[in-house]
């Protein structure tokens, strides 16, 4: 039983929008890496990372074939426990 009432086309549109935002922020990061301030570069990188996390999560929740679990990043798997 589905716990949401979205149509497949709604989910696909959301994925396209998030992917577009992800690509835009990546291009902004690259541009600001060359010509921008550290603050602007970091902001674009953070926005890209947020959009990528949303993209990966939506793909995984939508049960897209081949979608990687959103928390299976090498950054997450290699993090040290906070109790050290």
DRENTOR-812644 format. One record per residue: x, y, z of N, C-alpha, C in turn; residue number from 1. Coordinates in nm, 2 decimals, always signed. Atoms other than C-alpha are relative to their C-alpha. Example, Ala and Ser with C-alpha at 12.3 -4.5 7.8 and 13.67 -1.06 7.14 Angstrom:
! residues 2
<atom><n_px>+0.09</n_px><n_py>-0.12</n_py><n_pz>+0.00</n_pz><ca_px>+1.23</ca_px><ca_py>-0.45</ca_py><ca_pz>+0.78</ca_pz><c_px>+0.09</c_px><c_py>+0.12</c_py><c_pz>+0.00</c_pz><k>1</k></atom>
<atom><n_px>-0.09</n_px><n_py>-0.11</n_py><n_pz>+0.00</n_pz><ca_px>+1.37</ca_px><ca_py>-0.11</ca_py><ca_pz>+0.71</ca_pz><c_px>-0.08</c_px><c_py>+0.11</c_py><c_pz>+0.08</c_pz><k>2</k></atom>
END
This chain:
! residues 84
<atom><n_px>+0.08</n_px><n_py>-0.12</n_py><n_pz>+0.00</n_pz><ca_px>+0.00</ca_px><ca_py>+0.00</ca_py><ca_pz>+0.00</ca_pz><c_px>+0.09</c_px><c_py>+0.13</c_py><c_pz>+0.00</c_pz><k>1</k></atom>
<atom><n_px>-0.08</n_px><n_py>-0.12</n_py><n_pz>+0.01</n_pz><ca_px>+0.14</ca_px><ca_py>+0.34</ca_py><ca_pz>-0.10</ca_pz><c_px>-0.05</c_px><c_py>+0.09</c_py><c_pz>+0.12</c_pz><k>2</k></atom>
<atom><n_px>+0.03</n_px><n_py>-0.09</n_py><n_pz>-0.10</n_pz><ca_px>+0.16</ca_px><ca_py>+0.60</ca_py><ca_pz>+0.17</ca_pz><c_px>-0.01</c_px><c_py>+0.14</c_py><c_pz>-0.05</c_pz><k>3</k></atom>
<atom><n_px>+0.01</n_px><n_py>-0.13</n_py><n_pz>+0.06</n_pz><ca_px>+0.14</ca_px><ca_py>+0.89</ca_py><ca_pz>-0.07</ca_pz><c_px>-0.09</c_px><c_py>-0.01</c_py><c_pz>-0.12</c_pz><k>4</k></atom>
<atom><n_px>+0.09</n_px><n_py>+0.00</n_py><n_pz>+0.11</n_pz><ca_px>-0.09</ca_px><ca_py>+1.00</ca_py><ca_pz>-0.35</ca_pz><c_px>+0.05</c_px><c_py>+0.07</c_py><c_pz>-0.12</c_pz><k>5</k></atom>
<atom><n_px>-0.07</n_px><n_py>-0.06</n_py><n_pz>+0.11</n_pz><ca_px>+0.16</ca_px><ca_py>+1.13</ca_py><ca_pz>-0.60</ca_pz><c_px>-0.01</c_px><c_py>-0.09</c_py><c_pz>-0.12</c_pz><k>6</k></atom>
<atom><n_px>+0.00</n_px><n_py>+0.08</n_py><n_pz>+0.12</n_pz><ca_px>+0.14</ca_px><ca_py>+1.02</ca_py><ca_pz>-0.96</ca_pz><c_px>+0.15</c_px><c_py>-0.01</c_py><c_pz>-0.04</c_pz><k>7</k></atom>
<atom><n_px>-0.14</n_px><n_py>+0.03</n_py><n_pz>+0.05</n_pz><ca_px>+0.45</ca_px><ca_py>+0.88</ca_py><ca_pz>-1.13</ca_pz><c_px>+0.06</c_px><c_py>+0.12</c_py><c_pz>-0.07</c_pz><k>8</k></atom>
<atom><n_px>-0.05</n_px><n_py>-0.12</n_py><n_pz>+0.07</n_pz><ca_px>+0.47</ca_px><ca_py>+1.19</ca_py><ca_pz>-1.35</ca_pz><c_px>+0.04</c_px><c_py>+0.11</c_py><c_pz>+0.10</c_pz><k>9</k></atom>
<atom><n_px>-0.04</n_px><n_py>-0.10</n_py><n_pz>-0.11</n_pz><ca_px>+0.48</ca_px><ca_py>+1.41</ca_py><ca_pz>-1.03</ca_pz><c_px>+0.14</c_px><c_py>-0.03</c_py><c_pz>+0.05</c_pz><k>10</k></atom>
<atom><n_px>-0.13</n_px><n_py>+0.04</n_py><n_pz>-0.05</n_pz><ca_px>+0.77</ca_px><ca_py>+1.21</ca_py><ca_pz>-0.90</ca_pz><c_px>+0.11</c_px><c_py>+0.02</c_py><c_pz>-0.10</c_pz><k>11</k></atom>
<atom><n_px>-0.10</n_px><n_py>-0.02</n_py><n_pz>+0.11</n_pz><ca_px>+0.96</ca_px><ca_py>+1.22</ca_py><ca_pz>-1.23</ca_pz><c_px>+0.03</c_px><c_py>+0.15</c_py><c_pz>-0.02</c_pz><k>12</k></atom>
<atom><n_px>-0.02</n_px><n_py>-0.15</n_py><n_pz>+0.01</n_pz><ca_px>+0.91</ca_px><ca_py>+1.60</ca_py><ca_pz>-1.25</ca_pz><c_px>+0.08</c_px><c_py>+0.05</c_py><c_pz>+0.11</c_pz><k>13</k></atom>
<atom><n_px>-0.08</n_px><n_py>-0.04</n_py><n_pz>-0.12</n_pz><ca_px>+1.05</ca_px><ca_py>+1.64</ca_py><ca_pz>-0.90</ca_pz><c_px>+0.14</c_px><c_py>-0.04</c_py><c_pz>-0.02</c_pz><k>14</k></atom>
<atom><n_px>-0.14</n_px><n_py>+0.05</n_py><n_pz>+0.02</n_pz><ca_px>+1.35</ca_px><ca_py>+1.43</ca_py><ca_pz>-0.99</ca_pz><c_px>+0.07</c_px><c_py>+0.09</c_py><c_pz>-0.10</c_pz><k>15</k></atom>
<atom><n_px>-0.06</n_px><n_py>-0.09</n_py><n_pz>+0.10</n_pz><ca_px>+1.41</ca_px><ca_py>+1.65</ca_py><ca_pz>-1.30</ca_pz><c_px>+0.03</c_px><c_py>+0.13</c_py><c_pz>+0.06</c_pz><k>16</k></atom>
<atom><n_px>-0.03</n_px><n_py>-0.13</n_py><n_pz>-0.06</n_pz><ca_px>+1.38</ca_px><ca_py>+1.97</ca_py><ca_pz>-1.10</ca_pz><c_px>+0.12</c_px><c_py>-0.01</c_py><c_pz>+0.09</c_pz><k>17</k></atom>
<atom><n_px>-0.11</n_px><n_py>+0.01</n_py><n_pz>-0.09</n_pz><ca_px>+1.62</ca_px><ca_py>+1.85</ca_py><ca_pz>-0.83</ca_pz><c_px>+0.13</c_px><c_py>-0.02</c_py><c_pz>-0.08</c_pz><k>18</k></atom>
<atom><n_px>-0.12</n_px><n_py>+0.03</n_py><n_pz>+0.08</n_pz><ca_px>+1.86</ca_px><ca_py>+1.72</ca_py><ca_pz>-1.09</ca_pz><c_px>+0.05</c_px><c_py>+0.13</c_py><c_pz>-0.07</c_pz><k>19</k></atom>
<atom><n_px>-0.03</n_px><n_py>-0.13</n_py><n_pz>+0.06</n_pz><ca_px>+1.85</ca_px><ca_py>+2.06</ca_py><ca_pz>-1.26</ca_pz><c_px>+0.07</c_px><c_py>+0.09</c_py><c_pz>+0.10</c_pz><k>20</k></atom>
<atom><n_px>-0.06</n_px><n_py>-0.08</n_py><n_pz>-0.11</n_pz><ca_px>+1.92</ca_px><ca_py>+2.24</ca_py><ca_pz>-0.93</ca_pz><c_px>+0.14</c_px><c_py>-0.05</c_py><c_pz>+0.04</c_pz><k>21</k></atom>
<atom><n_px>-0.13</n_px><n_py>+0.06</n_py><n_pz>-0.03</n_pz><ca_px>+2.20</ca_px><ca_py>+2.00</ca_py><ca_pz>-0.86</ca_pz><c_px>+0.11</c_px><c_py>+0.04</c_py><c_pz>-0.10</c_pz><k>22</k></atom>
<atom><n_px>-0.09</n_px><n_py>-0.04</n_py><n_pz>+0.11</n_pz><ca_px>+2.36</ca_px><ca_py>+2.07</ca_py><ca_pz>-1.20</ca_pz><c_px>+0.03</c_px><c_py>+0.15</c_py><c_pz>+0.01</c_pz><k>23</k></atom>
<atom><n_px>-0.02</n_px><n_py>-0.15</n_py><n_pz>-0.01</n_pz><ca_px>+2.31</ca_px><ca_py>+2.45</ca_py><ca_pz>-1.16</ca_pz><c_px>+0.10</c_px><c_py>+0.03</c_py><c_pz>+0.11</c_pz><k>24</k></atom>
<atom><n_px>-0.09</n_px><n_py>-0.03</n_py><n_pz>-0.11</n_pz><ca_px>+2.48</ca_px><ca_py>+2.45</ca_py><ca_pz>-0.82</ca_pz><c_px>+0.14</c_px><c_py>-0.05</c_py><c_pz>-0.02</c_pz><k>25</k></atom>
<atom><n_px>-0.14</n_px><n_py>+0.06</n_py><n_pz>+0.03</n_pz><ca_px>+2.77</ca_px><ca_py>+2.23</ca_py><ca_pz>-0.94</ca_pz><c_px>+0.07</c_px><c_py>+0.10</c_py><c_pz>-0.09</c_pz><k>26</k></atom>
<atom><n_px>-0.06</n_px><n_py>-0.10</n_py><n_pz>+0.09</n_pz><ca_px>+2.83</ca_px><ca_py>+2.48</ca_py><ca_pz>-1.23</ca_pz><c_px>+0.04</c_px><c_py>+0.13</c_py><c_pz>+0.08</c_pz><k>27</k></atom>
<atom><n_px>-0.04</n_px><n_py>-0.12</n_py><n_pz>-0.08</n_pz><ca_px>+2.82</ca_px><ca_py>+2.77</ca_py><ca_pz>-0.98</ca_pz><c_px>+0.12</c_px><c_py>-0.02</c_py><c_pz>+0.08</c_pz><k>28</k></atom>
<atom><n_px>-0.12</n_px><n_py>+0.03</n_py><n_pz>-0.08</n_pz><ca_px>+3.07</ca_px><ca_py>+2.60</ca_py><ca_pz>-0.76</ca_pz><c_px>+0.12</c_px><c_py>+0.00</c_py><c_pz>-0.08</c_pz><k>29</k></atom>
<atom><n_px>-0.12</n_px><n_py>+0.00</n_py><n_pz>+0.09</n_pz><ca_px>+3.31</ca_px><ca_py>+2.54</ca_py><ca_pz>-1.05</ca_pz><c_px>+0.03</c_px><c_py>+0.14</c_py><c_pz>-0.04</c_pz><k>30</k></atom>
<atom><n_px>-0.03</n_px><n_py>-0.14</n_py><n_pz>+0.04</n_pz><ca_px>+3.27</ca_px><ca_py>+2.90</ca_py><ca_pz>-1.16</ca_pz><c_px>+0.06</c_px><c_py>+0.08</c_py><c_pz>+0.12</c_pz><k>31</k></atom>
<atom><n_px>-0.05</n_px><n_py>-0.08</n_py><n_pz>-0.12</n_pz><ca_px>+3.32</ca_px><ca_py>+3.04</ca_py><ca_pz>-0.81</ca_pz><c_px>+0.14</c_px><c_py>-0.06</c_py><c_pz>+0.05</c_pz><k>32</k></atom>
<atom><n_px>-0.13</n_px><n_py>+0.06</n_py><n_pz>-0.04</n_pz><ca_px>+3.61</ca_px><ca_py>+2.80</ca_py><ca_pz>-0.75</ca_pz><c_px>+0.11</c_px><c_py>+0.08</c_py><c_pz>-0.08</c_pz><k>33</k></atom>
<atom><n_px>-0.10</n_px><n_py>-0.07</n_py><n_pz>+0.08</n_pz><ca_px>+3.79</ca_px><ca_py>+2.99</ca_py><ca_pz>-1.03</ca_pz><c_px>+0.00</c_px><c_py>+0.15</c_py><c_pz>+0.03</c_pz><k>34</k></atom>
<atom><n_px>+0.01</n_px><n_py>-0.14</n_py><n_pz>+0.00</n_pz><ca_px>+3.66</ca_px><ca_py>+3.34</ca_py><ca_pz>-0.98</ca_pz><c_px>-0.07</c_px><c_py>+0.06</c_py><c_pz>+0.12</c_pz><k>35</k></atom>
<atom><n_px>+0.08</n_px><n_py>-0.05</n_py><n_pz>-0.10</n_pz><ca_px>+3.47</ca_px><ca_py>+3.37</ca_py><ca_pz>-0.66</ca_pz><c_px>+0.07</c_px><c_py>+0.00</c_py><c_pz>+0.14</c_pz><k>36</k></atom>
<atom><n_px>-0.06</n_px><n_py>+0.00</n_py><n_pz>-0.14</n_pz><ca_px>+3.52</ca_px><ca_py>+3.43</ca_py><ca_pz>-0.29</ca_pz><c_px>-0.02</c_px><c_py>-0.14</c_py><c_pz>+0.06</c_pz><k>37</k></atom>
<atom><n_px>+0.01</n_px><n_py>+0.13</n_py><n_pz>-0.07</n_pz><ca_px>+3.56</ca_px><ca_py>+3.14</ca_py><ca_pz>-0.05</ca_pz><c_px>-0.14</c_px><c_py>-0.02</c_py><c_pz>+0.05</c_pz><k>38</k></atom>
<atom><n_px>+0.14</n_px><n_py>+0.00</n_py><n_pz>-0.06</n_pz><ca_px>+3.22</ca_px><ca_py>+3.22</ca_py><ca_pz>+0.11</ca_pz><c_px>-0.10</c_px><c_py>-0.05</c_py><c_pz>-0.11</c_pz><k>39</k></atom>
<atom><n_px>+0.09</n_px><n_py>+0.04</n_py><n_pz>+0.11</n_pz><ca_px>+3.04</ca_px><ca_py>+3.20</ca_py><ca_pz>-0.23</ca_pz><c_px>+0.03</c_px><c_py>-0.14</c_py><c_pz>-0.05</c_pz><k>40</k></atom>
<atom><n_px>-0.04</n_px><n_py>+0.13</n_py><n_pz>+0.04</n_pz><ca_px>+3.23</ca_px><ca_py>+2.89</ca_py><ca_pz>-0.33</ca_pz><c_px>-0.06</c_px><c_py>-0.11</c_py><c_pz>+0.10</c_pz><k>41</k></atom>
<atom><n_px>+0.05</n_px><n_py>+0.09</n_py><n_pz>-0.11</n_pz><ca_px>+3.13</ca_px><ca_py>+2.72</ca_py><ca_pz>+0.00</ca_pz><c_px>-0.15</c_px><c_py>-0.01</c_py><c_pz>-0.01</c_pz><k>42</k></atom>
<atom><n_px>+0.15</n_px><n_py>+0.00</n_py><n_pz>+0.00</n_pz><ca_px>+2.77</ca_px><ca_py>+2.82</ca_py><ca_pz>-0.03</ca_pz><c_px>-0.05</c_px><c_py>-0.08</c_py><c_pz>-0.12</c_pz><k>43</k></atom>
<atom><n_px>+0.04</n_px><n_py>+0.08</n_py><n_pz>+0.11</n_pz><ca_px>+2.74</ca_px><ca_py>+2.68</ca_py><ca_pz>-0.38</ca_pz><c_px>+0.03</c_px><c_py>-0.15</c_py><c_pz>+0.02</c_pz><k>44</k></atom>
<atom><n_px>-0.03</n_px><n_py>+0.14</n_py><n_pz>-0.03</n_pz><ca_px>+2.91</ca_px><ca_py>+2.36</ca_py><ca_pz>-0.27</ca_pz><c_px>-0.11</c_px><c_py>-0.06</c_py><c_pz>+0.10</c_pz><k>45</k></atom>
<atom><n_px>+0.11</n_px><n_py>+0.04</n_py><n_pz>-0.09</n_pz><ca_px>+2.66</ca_px><ca_py>+2.33</ca_py><ca_pz>+0.02</ca_pz><c_px>-0.13</c_px><c_py>-0.02</c_py><c_pz>-0.06</c_pz><k>46</k></atom>
<atom><n_px>+0.13</n_px><n_py>+0.01</n_py><n_pz>+0.07</n_pz><ca_px>+2.36</ca_px><ca_py>+2.39</ca_py><ca_pz>-0.20</ca_pz><c_px>+0.01</c_px><c_py>-0.12</c_py><c_pz>-0.10</c_pz><k>47</k></atom>
<atom><n_px>-0.01</n_px><n_py>+0.11</n_py><n_pz>+0.09</n_pz><ca_px>+2.49</ca_px><ca_py>+2.13</ca_py><ca_pz>-0.45</ca_pz><c_px>-0.01</c_px><c_py>-0.13</c_py><c_pz>+0.08</c_pz><k>48</k></atom>
<atom><n_px>+0.00</n_px><n_py>+0.11</n_py><n_pz>-0.08</n_pz><ca_px>+2.54</ca_px><ca_py>+1.88</ca_py><ca_pz>-0.17</ca_pz><c_px>-0.14</c_px><c_py>-0.03</c_py><c_pz>+0.05</c_pz><k>49</k></atom>
<atom><n_px>+0.14</n_px><n_py>+0.02</n_py><n_pz>-0.04</n_pz><ca_px>+2.19</ca_px><ca_py>+1.94</ca_py><ca_pz>-0.04</ca_pz><c_px>-0.09</c_px><c_py>-0.05</c_py><c_pz>-0.11</c_pz><k>50</k></atom>
<atom><n_px>+0.07</n_px><n_py>+0.05</n_py><n_pz>+0.12</n_pz><ca_px>+2.04</ca_px><ca_py>+1.90</ca_py><ca_pz>-0.39</ca_pz><c_px>+0.03</c_px><c_py>-0.14</c_py><c_pz>-0.03</c_pz><k>51</k></atom>
<atom><n_px>-0.04</n_px><n_py>+0.14</n_py><n_pz>+0.03</n_pz><ca_px>+2.23</ca_px><ca_py>+1.58</ca_py><ca_pz>-0.44</ca_pz><c_px>-0.06</c_px><c_py>-0.10</c_py><c_pz>+0.10</c_pz><k>52</k></atom>
<atom><n_px>+0.07</n_px><n_py>+0.08</n_py><n_pz>-0.11</n_pz><ca_px>+2.10</ca_px><ca_py>+1.44</ca_py><ca_pz>-0.11</ca_pz><c_px>-0.14</c_px><c_py>-0.02</c_py><c_pz>-0.03</c_pz><k>53</k></atom>
<atom><n_px>+0.14</n_px><n_py>+0.01</n_py><n_pz>+0.03</n_pz><ca_px>+1.75</ca_px><ca_py>+1.52</ca_py><ca_pz>-0.21</ca_pz><c_px>-0.02</c_px><c_py>-0.09</c_py><c_pz>-0.12</c_pz><k>54</k></atom>
<atom><n_px>+0.01</n_px><n_py>+0.08</n_py><n_pz>+0.13</n_pz><ca_px>+1.80</ca_px><ca_py>+1.37</ca_py><ca_pz>-0.56</ca_pz><c_px>+0.01</c_px><c_py>-0.15</c_py><c_pz>+0.03</c_pz><k>55</k></atom>
<atom><n_px>-0.02</n_px><n_py>+0.14</n_py><n_pz>-0.03</n_pz><ca_px>+1.94</ca_px><ca_py>+1.05</ca_py><ca_pz>-0.42</ca_pz><c_px>-0.11</c_px><c_py>-0.06</c_py><c_pz>+0.09</c_pz><k>56</k></atom>
<atom><n_px>+0.11</n_px><n_py>+0.05</n_py><n_pz>-0.09</n_pz><ca_px>+1.67</ca_px><ca_py>+1.02</ca_py><ca_pz>-0.15</ca_pz><c_px>-0.13</c_px><c_py>-0.02</c_py><c_pz>-0.08</c_pz><k>57</k></atom>
<atom><n_px>+0.13</n_px><n_py>+0.01</n_py><n_pz>+0.08</n_pz><ca_px>+1.38</ca_px><ca_py>+1.08</ca_py><ca_pz>-0.40</ca_pz><c_px>+0.01</c_px><c_py>-0.12</c_py><c_pz>-0.09</c_pz><k>58</k></atom>
<atom><n_px>-0.02</n_px><n_py>+0.12</n_py><n_pz>+0.09</n_pz><ca_px>+1.53</ca_px><ca_py>+0.82</ca_py><ca_pz>-0.64</ca_pz><c_px>-0.02</c_px><c_py>-0.13</c_py><c_pz>+0.08</c_pz><k>59</k></atom>
<atom><n_px>+0.01</n_px><n_py>+0.12</n_py><n_pz>-0.08</n_pz><ca_px>+1.56</ca_px><ca_py>+0.57</ca_py><ca_pz>-0.36</ca_pz><c_px>-0.14</c_px><c_py>-0.03</c_py><c_pz>+0.05</c_pz><k>60</k></atom>
<atom><n_px>+0.13</n_px><n_py>+0.02</n_py><n_pz>-0.05</n_pz><ca_px>+1.22</ca_px><ca_py>+0.63</ca_py><ca_pz>-0.21</ca_pz><c_px>-0.10</c_px><c_py>-0.04</c_py><c_pz>-0.11</c_pz><k>61</k></atom>
<atom><n_px>+0.09</n_px><n_py>+0.04</n_py><n_pz>+0.12</n_pz><ca_px>+1.06</ca_px><ca_py>+0.61</ca_py><ca_pz>-0.56</ca_pz><c_px>+0.03</c_px><c_py>-0.14</c_py><c_pz>-0.05</c_pz><k>62</k></atom>
<atom><n_px>-0.04</n_px><n_py>+0.14</n_py><n_pz>+0.03</n_pz><ca_px>+1.22</ca_px><ca_py>+0.26</ca_py><ca_pz>-0.58</ca_pz><c_px>+0.04</c_px><c_py>+0.00</c_py><c_pz>-0.15</c_pz><k>63</k></atom>
<atom><n_px>-0.05</n_px><n_py>+0.00</n_py><n_pz>+0.14</n_pz><ca_px>+1.40</ca_px><ca_py>+0.35</ca_py><ca_pz>-0.90</ca_pz><c_px>+0.11</c_px><c_py>-0.11</c_py><c_pz>-0.01</c_pz><k>64</k></atom>
<atom><n_px>-0.10</n_px><n_py>+0.11</n_py><n_pz>+0.02</n_pz><ca_px>+1.60</ca_px><ca_py>+0.05</ca_py><ca_pz>-1.03</ca_pz><c_px>+0.14</c_px><c_py>+0.06</c_py><c_pz>-0.01</c_pz><k>65</k></atom>
<atom><n_px>-0.14</n_px><n_py>-0.04</n_py><n_pz>+0.00</n_pz><ca_px>+1.97</ca_px><ca_py>+0.09</ca_py><ca_pz>-0.96</ca_pz><c_px>+0.03</c_px><c_py>+0.12</c_py><c_pz>+0.09</c_pz><k>66</k></atom>
<atom><n_px>-0.02</n_px><n_py>-0.12</n_py><n_pz>-0.09</n_pz><ca_px>+1.92</ca_px><ca_py>+0.38</ca_py><ca_pz>-0.71</ca_pz><c_px>+0.08</c_px><c_py>-0.05</c_py><c_pz>+0.12</c_pz><k>67</k></atom>
<atom><n_px>-0.09</n_px><n_py>+0.03</n_py><n_pz>-0.12</n_pz><ca_px>+2.19</ca_px><ca_py>+0.37</ca_py><ca_pz>-0.44</ca_pz><c_px>-0.07</c_px><c_py>+0.06</c_py><c_pz>+0.12</c_pz><k>68</k></atom>
<atom><n_px>+0.05</n_px><n_py>-0.05</n_py><n_pz>-0.13</n_pz><ca_px>+2.08</ca_px><ca_py>+0.40</ca_py><ca_pz>-0.08</ca_pz><c_px>+0.06</c_px><c_py>+0.14</c_py><c_pz>+0.03</c_pz><k>69</k></atom>
<atom><n_px>-0.06</n_px><n_py>-0.13</n_py><n_pz>-0.02</n_pz><ca_px>+2.12</ca_px><ca_py>+0.77</ca_py><ca_pz>+0.01</ca_pz><c_px>+0.10</c_px><c_py>+0.01</c_py><c_pz>+0.10</c_pz><k>70</k></atom>
<atom><n_px>-0.10</n_px><n_py>-0.01</n_py><n_pz>-0.10</n_pz><ca_px>+2.33</ca_px><ca_py>+0.70</ca_py><ca_pz>+0.31</ca_pz><c_px>+0.12</c_px><c_py>-0.09</c_py><c_pz>-0.02</c_pz><k>71</k></atom>
<atom><n_px>-0.11</n_px><n_py>+0.09</n_py><n_pz>+0.03</n_pz><ca_px>+2.57</ca_px><ca_py>+0.46</ca_py><ca_pz>+0.14</ca_pz><c_px>+0.13</c_px><c_py>+0.07</c_py><c_pz>-0.06</c_pz><k>72</k></atom>
<atom><n_px>-0.11</n_px><n_py>-0.08</n_py><n_pz>+0.04</n_pz><ca_px>+2.82</ca_px><ca_py>+0.74</ca_py><ca_pz>+0.07</ca_pz><c_px>+0.13</c_px><c_py>-0.04</c_py><c_pz>+0.07</c_pz><k>73</k></atom>
<atom><n_px>-0.13</n_px><n_py>+0.03</n_py><n_pz>-0.06</n_pz><ca_px>+3.19</ca_px><ca_py>+0.68</ca_py><ca_pz>+0.14</ca_pz><c_px>+0.02</c_px><c_py>+0.09</c_py><c_pz>+0.12</c_pz><k>74</k></atom>
<atom><n_px>-0.01</n_px><n_py>-0.10</n_py><n_pz>-0.11</n_pz><ca_px>+3.17</ca_px><ca_py>+0.99</ca_py><ca_pz>+0.36</ca_pz><c_px>-0.07</c_px><c_py>-0.05</c_py><c_pz>+0.13</c_pz><k>75</k></atom>
<atom><n_px>+0.07</n_px><n_py>+0.05</n_py><n_pz>-0.11</n_pz><ca_px>+2.91</ca_px><ca_py>+0.83</ca_py><ca_pz>+0.58</ca_pz><c_px>+0.06</c_px><c_py>-0.12</c_py><c_pz>+0.06</c_pz><k>76</k></atom>
<atom><n_px>-0.06</n_px><n_py>+0.13</n_py><n_pz>-0.05</n_pz><ca_px>+3.07</ca_px><ca_py>+0.49</ca_py><ca_pz>+0.60</ca_pz><c_px>+0.13</c_px><c_py>+0.01</c_py><c_pz>+0.07</c_pz><k>77</k></atom>
<atom><n_px>-0.13</n_px><n_py>-0.01</n_py><n_pz>-0.06</n_pz><ca_px>+3.41</ca_px><ca_py>+0.62</ca_py><ca_pz>+0.70</ca_pz><c_px>+0.00</c_px><c_py>+0.10</c_py><c_pz>+0.12</c_pz><k>78</k></atom>
<atom><n_px>+0.00</n_px><n_py>-0.09</n_py><n_pz>-0.11</n_pz><ca_px>+3.29</ca_px><ca_py>+0.86</ca_py><ca_pz>+0.97</ca_pz><c_px>+0.04</c_px><c_py>-0.07</c_py><c_pz>+0.13</c_pz><k>79</k></atom>
<atom><n_px>-0.04</n_px><n_py>+0.05</n_py><n_pz>-0.14</n_pz><ca_px>+3.43</ca_px><ca_py>+0.81</ca_py><ca_pz>+1.32</ca_pz><c_px>-0.11</c_px><c_py>+0.02</c_py><c_pz>+0.09</c_pz><k>80</k></atom>
<atom><n_px>+0.11</n_px><n_py>-0.02</n_py><n_pz>-0.11</n_pz><ca_px>+3.20</ca_px><ca_py>+0.76</ca_py><ca_pz>+1.62</ca_pz><c_px>+0.03</c_px><c_py>+0.13</c_py><c_pz>+0.07</c_pz><k>81</k></atom>
<atom><n_px>-0.02</n_px><n_py>-0.13</n_py><n_pz>-0.07</n_pz><ca_px>+3.14</ca_px><ca_py>+1.08</ca_py><ca_pz>+1.81</ca_pz><c_px>+0.04</c_px><c_py>-0.02</c_py><c_pz>+0.15</c_pz><k>82</k></atom>
<atom><n_px>-0.03</n_px><n_py>+0.02</n_py><n_pz>-0.14</n_pz><ca_px>+3.23</ca_px><ca_py>+0.92</ca_py><ca_pz>+2.15</ca_pz><c_px>+0.15</c_px><c_py>-0.02</c_py><c_pz>+0.02</c_pz><k>83</k></atom>
<atom><n_px>-0.14</n_px><n_py>+0.02</n_py><n_pz>-0.02</n_pz><ca_px>+3.60</ca_px><ca_py>+0.93</ca_py><ca_pz>+2.10</ca_pz><c_px>+0.06</c_px><c_py>+0.13</c_py><c_pz>+0.07</c_pz><k>84</k></atom>
END
